[in-house]
């Protein structure tokens, strides 16, 4: 009797392996991955606005990554394992460390999206879609890198590192420029409003810093003895960085919504696609109707 159970278990295991192999050979396999990645991106969009991630949200995020890791090809699996590494034990850390870990994970997710989207568009001979995606993706990447340098300069100023004030002032100007680069895109009104608020706050912070430094710069003894103290709390600057993240994610998500509007999520009884948290925006629906 025992050998029958063993044979049955072996047969079931072989059937599962064969099913997965056949599933990966389906023509809609890359499309399935894109919809899964968009669901992950949308969940990350929700978490970006949280200063401290709840345990339930964290577990749901890990479940999404596990499913993507399970469905990924062997060449892609290390990328998802590295994403796990970036998010390891995230809720156990303080807010500053969580912000740093979320920033790394966000950059990793953006690169995962770029691993999947161009090959799919090339396979479907969608040159216009590929050109639009690359324009948006590079704008998002430049903004992400500017935000990273701004965060680093903020931490250095908090530590009163020499010349940190000048560095932060430069990074604030670059961050404003990168934010303004998003304005020509077809953005939602709420995103455009948030970008205006961010650029205004960055400009105000820069003006305040210059006003504080100007009187002290004339006193050589004070200017050379020690770095100037930061008048803006580090937590405030890090919170602004998270608000920039909350802009980056919707911009990329809206781009994916436009691209995937003509390619509905595959319906599968065995492997259920992760449901997106939000419906595609109106422009995406219109694009689908026009195709």
CORCORMO-V638475 format. One record per pair of residues at least 24 apart in sequence whose ideal C-beta (glycine too) atoms are under 10 Angstrom apart, sorted by the first residue. I is the first residue (numbers start at 0). J is the second residue. If there is no record, write none. Layout:
I/J
I/J
This chain:
15/269
18/269
18/270
19/69
19/70
19/269
19/270
22/70
22/267
22/269
22/270
23/70
23/71
23/72
25/265
25/267
26/122
26/265
27/262
27/263
27/264
27/265
27/266
27/267
28/70
28/72
28/265
29/115
29/116
29/118
29/119
29/120
29/122
29/123
29/262
30/115
30/119
30/122
30/123
30/259
30/262
30/263
30/264
30/265
30/272
31/70
31/264
31/265
31/267
31/270
31/272
32/67
32/70
32/71
32/72
32/75
32/111
32/114
32/115
32/116
32/119
32/272
33/112
33/115
33/116
33/119
33/120
33/255
33/258
33/259
33/262
33/264
34/255
34/259
34/262
34/263
34/264
34/265
34/272
34/273
34/274
34/275
35/63
35/66
35/67
35/70
35/71
35/115
35/264
35/270
35/272
35/273
35/275
36/63
36/67
36/108
36/111
36/112
36/114
36/115
36/116
36/255
36/273
37/112
37/115
37/116
37/251
37/252
37/255
37/256
37/258
37/259
37/264
37/272
37/273
37/275
37/276
37/277
37/279
38/63
38/66
38/67
38/264
38/272
38/273
38/274
38/275
38/276
38/277
39/63
39/64
39/66
39/67
39/82
39/108
39/111
39/112
39/273
39/275
40/105
40/108
40/109
40/111
40/112
40/248
40/249
40/251
40/252
40/255
40/275
40/276
41/248
41/249
41/252
41/255
41/256
41/273
41/274
41/275
41/276
41/277
42/108
42/248
42/273
42/275
42/276
43/101
43/104
43/105
43/108
43/109
43/244
43/247
43/248
43/251
43/252
44/105
44/244
44/245
44/247
44/248
44/249
44/251
44/252
44/276
44/277
45/245
45/248
45/276
45/277
46/89
46/97
46/101
46/104
46/105
46/244
46/245
46/248
47/98
47/101
47/102
47/104
47/105
47/241
47/242
47/243
47/244
47/245
47/246
47/247
47/248
47/249
48/241
48/242
48/244
48/245
48/248
49/94
49/97
49/101
49/241
49/245
50/94
50/97
50/98
50/234
50/237
50/238
50/241
51/89
51/90
51/92
51/93
51/94
51/97
51/98
52/86
52/89
52/90
52/92
52/94
52/97
52/100
52/101
53/90
54/89
54/90
54/91
55/90
56/89
56/90
57/86
57/88
57/89
57/90
57/91
58/90
59/273
60/86
60/89
60/104
61/86
61/87
61/89
62/273
63/273
64/104
64/108
64/111
66/270
66/271
66/272
66/273
67/111
67/273
69/270
70/270
71/111
71/114
71/115
74/114
75/111
75/114
75/115
78/107
78/110
78/111
78/114
79/107
79/111
81/107
81/110
81/111
82/107
82/108
82/110
82/111
94/234
94/237
94/238
94/241
95/154
95/233
95/234
95/237
97/241
98/150
98/234
98/237
98/238
98/240
98/241
98/244
99/147
99/150
99/154
99/237
99/240
101/240
101/241
101/244
102/143
102/146
102/147
102/150
102/237
102/240
102/241
102/243
102/244
103/147
105/143
105/146
105/147
105/241
105/244
105/247
105/248
105/251
106/140
106/143
106/144
106/146
106/147
106/244
106/247
108/248
108/251
109/136
109/139
109/140
109/143
109/247
109/248
109/251
110/136
110/140
112/136
112/139
112/251
112/252
112/254
112/255
113/137
113/139
113/140
113/251
115/255
116/251
116/254
116/255
116/258
116/259
119/258
119/259
119/262
120/258
123/258
123/261
123/262
125/258
125/261
125/262
128/254
128/257
128/258
128/259
128/261
128/286
129/258
131/184
131/185
131/254
131/257
131/258
132/251
132/254
132/255
132/257
132/258
134/183
134/184
134/254
135/181
135/184
135/185
135/250
135/251
135/253
135/254
135/255
135/257
135/258
136/250
136/251
136/254
137/180
138/177
138/178
138/180
138/181
138/183
138/184
138/247
138/250
138/251
138/254
139/177
139/180
139/181
139/184
139/246
139/247
139/248
139/250
139/251
139/254
140/177
140/247
140/251
141/173
141/176
141/177
141/180
141/181
142/173
142/174
142/176
142/177
142/178
142/179
142/180
142/181
142/194
142/243
142/244
142/246
142/247
142/250
143/177
143/243
143/244
143/247
143/251
144/173
144/174
144/177
145/170
145/171
145/172
145/173
145/174
145/175
145/176
145/177
145/178
145/180
145/243
146/170
146/173
146/174
146/177
146/178
146/239
146/240
146/241
146/242
146/243
146/244
146/246
146/247
147/174
147/240
147/243
148/173
148/174
149/173
149/174
149/175
149/177
149/201
149/236
149/237
149/239
149/240
149/243
150/174
150/233
150/236
150/237
150/239
150/240
150/241
150/243
152/236
153/204
153/229
153/231
153/232
153/233
153/234
153/235
153/236
153/237
153/239
153/240
154/233
154/236
154/237
155/226
155/229
156/208
156/226
156/227
156/228
156/229
156/230
156/231
156/233
156/236
157/228
157/229
157/231
157/232
157/233
157/234
157/236
157/237
158/226
158/229
158/233
159/225
159/226
159/227
159/228
159/229
160/226
161/225
161/226
162/226
163/226
163/227
163/229
164/208
164/209
164/211
164/212
164/226
164/227
164/228
164/229
165/208
165/212
165/227
167/204
167/205
167/208
167/229
167/231
167/236
168/204
168/205
168/208
168/209
168/212
169/205
170/201
171/198
171/200
171/201
171/202
171/204
171/205
171/208
171/236
171/239
172/201
172/202
172/205
174/198
174/201
174/239
174/240
174/243
175/199
175/200
175/201
175/202
175/205
177/243
178/243
178/246
178/247
181/246
181/247
181/250
184/250
184/253
184/254
185/250
185/253
185/254
185/257
185/280
185/282
186/246
186/249
186/250
186/253
187/249
187/250
187/253
187/280
187/281
187/282
189/249
190/245
190/246
190/249
190/250
190/253
191/246
193/242
193/243
193/245
193/246
193/249
194/242
194/243
194/246
194/250
196/239
196/242
197/239
197/242
197/243
197/245
197/246
200/235
200/239
200/242
201/236
201/239
201/243
204/230
204/231
204/235
204/236
204/239
207/231
249/277
249/280
252/276
252/277
252/279
252/280
253/279
253/280
253/282
253/283
254/283
255/279
255/283
256/280
256/281
256/282
256/283
256/284
256/286
256/287
257/282
257/283
257/284
257/285
257/286
257/287
258/283
258/286
259/283
259/286
259/287
260/284
260/285
260/286
260/287
260/288
260/289
260/290
261/286
261/287
261/288
261/289
261/290
262/287
262/290
263/287
